[in-house]
C-alpha cells in the first residue's frame, strides 16, 4: 500500500526556502526581536526574504504549529511566549541564571525525604548502595509558570541539613555553598530530547506528548566530590539551553602516544 502524501507539507524546491526562512524567523522570535509587537505582515516578509507569499504563509503555519506565534484577526501575528535562555557556559542554578528578572524563581516542593540509594544513584554519588540519600523533587516556576520538574539526590551529610532550609525560595546550589559551606566546582551534563508522560505533563501544565529537554547533571564540589545528582525536565516550549564553545587543537593521532602496541 502506497503511503499517502500530505499536501500541506512543503516538498521539492519549495521546502528549502521554507526551512531557511523558518529558521531565521524562529531565531528572531526566541531572541525576543519582536517583543510585544506583531511580526511584519506577509508582504513585508515576502519582500525581505525574496520569497512568495505562499512560502511565507507556510513558514508562519509551521511556527504556529510549534506554538511560537498566534494570529489575531485584524491585529496581526504575535509571539505567544518567549523562551528563557539558560546558559551552560558556567555552573548556575535556575534562580541564579535569571537573577535580574522579577519575581524570583520559586519552587513547589513535591517530595523531600531520606530514602535508600538505588544502585544508579549510589554509583553516581560514589556511595554504597542502600545508603541514605535525600530525594528532592520540585516543580520550578518562573513568573508563576512551571518551567521544569527537577528530581535531585544528595548524600545524607548534605541532604539532611538541606531539609531544614528554605527549599521553596532558594536555589540548592546557593544553599550548599552559603549555608553548608561547600564550594561547588564543576558538573557533568547529558542532554536528551524526550516527551512528557501524563504525570509530568500534569505537573508542568502541558499536554501529554509535549517536547521536553531532559538533562542529567552531576555536580561536584571544588574538591571533586559528587554531591548533587539531578534529573531535570525542562519544558521544550519555554526553555532554551545555550553555550559558548571554543575549538582547541586536537592531539595529532599519528604521534607515538596514540600508537597501539601492535604498531
Protein Blocks (a to p, Z undefined) as FASTA:
>chain_A
ZZdddfkbcghjllmmmmmmmmmmmmmmmnomnmmaccddfklmmmmnopafklmmmmmm
mmmmnopaccdehkaccdfbdcddddfkbccdfklmmmmbccddddddfbdcdddddfkl
mmmnopaehiacddddddddeehiafbdcdddddfklmmmmmmpcfklpcfklmmmmmno
pacfbdcdddddddddfklmmmnopaehiacdddddddddfkopafbdcdddddfklccc
dddddddddddfkbmklpcfkZZ
